[in-house]
Amino acid sequence: MHASGALVVAIDGPSGSGKSSVSREVARRLRLAYLDTGAMYRAAAWWCLHQGLELADRSAVAEAVRAMPLRMVLDPAAPAIEVGGHPVAEEIRSTGISSVVSAVATNLEVRAELGRRQRELIEAECQPGGLSGGRGVVAEGRDITTVIAPDADVRILLTASEEARLARRALDVHGSVDQASVEATRDQVLRRDAQDSTVVEFRTAAAGVVTVDSSALDLEQTVLAVLKVVKAWQARTR
């Protein structure tokens, strides 16, 4: 644990690996805060489009994100995200946002700004005044184990086969895993991973990062696998 006694769990992974659902449930069971950093990039994309900006205009986008009035609620039982007081949790999950978010996520100035905010949120949850009461946080995304919180107590790369990831995203978006639904999500999932991998490595575990392969696991089994890694770390540090 950190000097404050808080526990920081960092979880990275590609699209469809299950990292959001798993991280949220792990945070709930450990009574920690839950930080979805991917939602911050989606909110940034929504904000820039709401401002009428062209996402290809990197300087304008970075300037807008630096001024973005973002509020994150890190309660795993009821996570929320607001921009300028407007709840955007549902809007940022639209196909329209999914198809353009990489244009924001690959903007290095945006990554620097949102990274700064993410570190502040993580640090806040290591203090008594945080939502978790200083117990800590589970933070998930694509660069948490390597860039945002490389000193996290537990660092995990949650991965899965391409087939499993596409099926999960198809079920999430289309409510079905038939061939048409899987194909409809293929470009969105694989293209975003390919684009985002140009600025951050999230498909291969860095030194000290534990890989959890959820290809053959359901949600509960994956949650238990992650908790097992956390408990192993706790046992070593007692």
N, C-alpha and C positions, 0 to 999 in steps of 0.2 A: 504493500500500500504506500501511498504518498505520505509525506511527513505529517500531513494533517490527519492521517488515518483513513482518508477516503480511498475508494477503489475506483480505478478507471479501466474500463474494458473497451478496447478499440477493435472494431470489426469491419473489415473491408471485403469487397467481393464484386463480381460482375453482375450485370442485369439478370434478374430471374434466379439468383442464387438463394433467395429467401432471406437476405440479410435484414430487411426492414421488419418483417413479421417476427423473425427469430430474435433480433435485438430488442424489440419492444417487449416481448414476453420474458426474455432473460432479465431485462431491467425491472419488470414488474415483480418477478419472483425474488430478485435480490434486493428489492426496495431501493432501487437506484433511479436516477433521472434517465431520460432517453432522448438522445440527440440524433435526429435524422438530418445529416448534412446535405443529402441529395435534395431534400425539400427546400433547402436554402437556395440551391442553384435554380430549381424550378421556380421558386418565388422571384428570383432575380430576373429570369426570363419573362415571367408574367409582368413584372414591374416595367421592364424596358419596353415591352410591346404595348403596355398600357400607356406609356409615355410617347408612343408613336415612333420609337427609334428603330432603325435598321440594325439588326443584331450583328451585321457584318461591320458596322462602324465601331470598332473595338474601343477607341478612345471615348466616344460618347457613352457607350455601354458601361465602361468602367467608371466614368464620372457619375452616371446615374445610380450604379450599384453602391458607390461610396455614400451617396445621399439617401439610399433606400431606407425608409422608416420600418424596419423589420422587427417583429416581436415573435419569439419562439416560446411556446409553452411546453416544457420538457416532462410533462406528466405521462408516463407510459400508459396509464389507464385512460387518458383523454388528451393526447397530444394535439396541439393546435399551432397554427401559424397565421400571422396577420401582417399585412402590409398597409401602412397608413391607417390602421384601425379596421381594415377590411379583411374578414376571414377569407383565406384563399386555399384552404386545404383541399377542397374538392376541385376547384378550377385548375390548380397546378398539376393535377393528375390526368388532365385531358390528353387525348392523342395529339392535339395541336401543340401543346407544350412539350410533350415527349419528343416530338419530331424536331424541335428546334433547340432544346435545352443544351445540347452539346456545343452550340455556337457560343453560349455563355460560359459553359464549364471549361472550354479550352482557351478562354481569354485569361492570360496569365495575370493581368492586373485585377481581374475579378477574383481569381483564385486567391490572390494575396489578400484582398479585402475580406472575402468571406472566411478565409483561413484565420485571419486575425479575430474575427467575431467568434468563430468556432472555438478557438483557444480560450477566449474570454468566458464563453459559456461553460466550457469544461472546467476551467479554474473556479468559476463561481460555484459549481456543484461540489467542489472540494472544500468549500467553506460552510460554516454553520448557517449562513443566511440563504443558502440555495434551496431549491424545491425539495431536494433529497435530505435536507438538514445536515449536509456535509458528508453524507454517506458515499457519494460519488455518482458516476454516470456511465452509461453504455452509449458510446458514440459510434455511429456506423456511416460508411460512405465508400470512397474509392482510394483515399490517400490518408486515412486516419492513422493506420499503423506505421506509416513511413514519414509523413510530412507534418500532420497536425498534432499527433500525440505519439511520437516515436518512443517516449518514455512511459507509455501506459503500462500499468501493472500486468495486464493480460492483453496480448495482441493476437488476433485470429484472422485468417483469410478463409472466408466461407465461400466455397466453390461448388460447382455441380457441372455435370456434362451439358453440352449444348442441347441435346435432346430434352433433358429434364428442365433446363431453364426456359426453353421455348414453350414447353407444355404448360409450365406454371404461369408464364406471362399470358398465354392464350386463355387459360382458365380465368385469370384475374381480369383480363380486359374483355373477353368475349363470352365468358361463361361456359366454354367448351374446349375440348382438346382434340376436336376432329381436325382433319388435315387442312381444311380451309382456314380454320381459326389459327392453327399453328403457322401456316404460311403467311397469314395476315400480320403476324407479329414478328416474323423472322427479320425483316429489314430493320424494323425499329430497334430490336434488341441487339442484333449483331453489328449494325452500323454505328449505334451509339457506343458500344464497347470499343469498336475500332477507332472511332474519333477520339474518345476520351483517353485511350491508351497512348495517344501521341503526346500527352502532357503528364501522365502519371501511370505508374505500373501497379495494376491491381489484379493481375491474373497469375502472378507467381509470388509466392511468399518470400518476403525479405528475411534476412537472418534473424532468428529469434521469434519469428511469427509462426504460430501453429496453424496448420491447414486442417480444416474440417470439410470433408466432401459429403455433401447432402444429396448426391444423385439418387441414392436408393433409400433415402430417409424421408419420413413425413415430417410435419412441423414439430410435433411433440418429440420425436426421436432426435431431430436436429437441435432443439432447445436443450435436451438432456445432454447431447454431445458437447455443446458449448459450455453448459454448466459443469460438466466433468472437467473441462480444461481449467475453468475458474477454480474449482475445488482443488485440483492438483496444484495449482499455483499457491493457493491459500495454505495447503498442507506443507509445502516447501518453505514457506516464509514464517511459519509459526515459531 
